[in-house]
């Protein structure tokens, strides 16, 4: 055949050109394969360290992973007693692990503290109410007694109300009956006196505010409390008065409350 091609010179030239084209295609393909393989090995072989993510917000964790050349994936949400809602509980692989660039890191995000429904404690005895709160992983807060026709130590109100949602260990304040004669005293002359407690919360305003409480008895006014406080302070004032007396609360010389006993 070669002899025929040599005799037919144009045919020989065409055959050689075809062989050269095939050779060029093979060389280019081989070079491309090598380049692609090197790029793939370069990116896949690079190792990076997983950043510290526990306790960070989900947004911040995702940002840190992107900066490190990794991908973020939220694999679940769980309650947590200490890590706030929307922050990272754990990561897989864990922080500081050495992984290949581009790898996906799974995040578990906190749903916050598990909420517990506050039970209905009204009309229960104080001992029973305390037991129920303990059994439901809640705590007894402030217990206040007041005069009531209900039996002594029976719960007459609660805060928060029944059905409210609280985190484990949070407190429920109770008001219990002190009986019909609670807070009543007999004065030196046989007159009836009332033992009362006044609570005042200093409102938002100037950084320091003067709180003054006065008692009006038979048109004789006397100051029973006069101090400087900051906004948010809660003040408790215990006093004794007669039925019909009037108590007034002033903040910065402006009357904010008037109570007739």
Residue pairs with C-beta under 8 A, 6 or more apart in sequence:
4 11
5 11
5 12
5 15
6 12
43 101
43 102
44 100
44 101
44 102
45 100
46 69
46 100
46 101
47 98
47 99
47 100
47 101
48 68
48 69
48 70
48 98
48 99
48 100
48 101
49 68
49 96
49 97
49 98
49 99
50 65
50 68
50 70
50 91
50 93
50 94
50 95
50 96
50 97
50 98
50 99
50 105
51 64
51 65
51 67
51 68
51 95
52 95
52 96
53 61
53 64
53 65
53 88
53 91
53 95
53 105
53 107
54 83
54 88
54 89
54 90
54 91
54 95
55 83
55 87
55 88
56 64
56 87
56 88
57 86
57 87
57 88
58 74
58 86
58 87
58 88
58 107
58 109
61 72
61 88
61 91
61 107
62 72
62 107
65 71
65 72
65 105
66 72
69 101
69 102
70 99
70 101
70 102
70 103
70 104
70 105
71 102
71 103
71 104
71 105
72 104
72 105
72 107
73 104
73 105
73 106
73 107
74 106
74 107
74 108
74 109
75 92
75 106
75 107
75 108
76 108
76 109
77 108
77 109
77 110
77 111
78 89
78 108
78 109
78 110
78 111
79 110
79 111
79 112
79 113
79 114
80 89
80 110
80 111
80 112
80 113
81 113
81 114
81 167
81 168
83 89
83 110
84 110
84 112
85 110
85 111
85 112
86 109
86 110
86 112
87 109
87 110
88 107
88 108
88 109
88 110
89 108
89 109
89 110
90 107
90 108
91 105
91 106
91 107
91 108
92 105
92 106
93 99
93 103
93 105
99 105
112 167
113 167
113 168
114 167
114 168
115 165
115 166
115 167
116 136
116 137
116 138
116 165
116 166
116 167
116 168
117 163
117 164
117 165
118 138
118 158
118 160
118 161
118 162
118 163
118 164
118 165
118 166
118 172
119 132
119 133
119 136
119 162
120 162
120 163
121 129
121 132
121 133
121 155
121 158
121 162
121 172
121 174
122 155
122 156
122 157
122 158
122 162
123 154
123 155
124 132
124 154
124 155
125 151
125 153
125 154
125 155
126 143
126 153
126 154
126 155
126 174
126 176
127 153
129 140
129 155
129 158
129 174
130 140
133 139
133 140
133 172
134 140
137 168
137 169
138 166
138 168
138 169
138 170
138 171
138 172
139 169
139 170
139 171
139 172
140 171
140 172
140 174
141 171
141 172
141 173
141 174
142 171
142 173
142 174
143 173
143 174
143 175
143 176
144 173
144 174
144 175
144 176
144 197
145 175
145 176
145 177
145 178
145 182
146 156
146 175
146 176
146 177
146 178
146 182
146 183
147 177
147 178
147 179
147 180
147 181
147 182
147 183
147 184
148 154
148 156
148 177
148 178
148 179
148 180
148 182
149 177
149 180
150 156
150 177
151 177
151 179
152 177
152 178
152 179
152 182
153 176
153 177
154 176
154 177
155 174
155 175
155 176
155 177
156 175
156 176
156 177
157 174
157 175
158 172
158 173
158 174
158 175
159 172
159 173
160 166
160 172
166 172
183 194
183 195
183 196
184 192
184 193
184 194
184 195
185 192
185 193
185 194
185 195
185 240
186 192
186 193
187 193
187 242
191 242
192 242
192 243
193 240
193 241
193 242
194 240
194 241
194 242
194 243
194 261
195 238
195 239
195 240
196 238
196 239
196 240
196 241
196 247
196 261
197 236
197 237
197 238
198 213
198 236
198 237
198 238
198 239
198 247
198 249
198 259
199 234
199 235
199 236
199 237
200 211
200 213
200 234
200 235
200 237
200 249
200 251
200 257
201 232
201 233
201 234
201 235
202 209
202 211
202 229
202 230
202 231
202 232
202 233
202 234
202 235
202 251
203 231
203 251
203 256
204 231
204 232
205 231
205 251
205 252
206 231
206 252
207 230
207 231
208 228
208 229
208 230
209 228
209 229
209 230
209 231
209 251
209 252
210 226
210 227
210 228
210 250
210 251
210 252
210 253
211 225
211 226
211 227
211 228
211 229
211 235
211 249
211 250
211 251
212 223
212 225
212 226
212 249
212 250
212 251
212 253
213 223
213 224
213 225
213 226
213 237
213 239
213 247
213 248
213 249
213 250
214 221
214 222
214 223
214 224
214 247
214 248
214 250
215 221
215 222
215 223
215 224
215 239
215 241
215 245
215 246
215 247
216 245
216 246
216 247
216 248
217 241
217 242
217 245
224 237
224 239
225 235
225 237
227 235
229 235
239 247
241 247
241 261
242 261
243 261
244 260
244 261
245 260
245 261
246 258
246 259
246 260
246 261
247 258
247 259
247 260
247 261
248 255
248 257
248 258
248 259
249 255
249 256
249 257
249 258
250 256
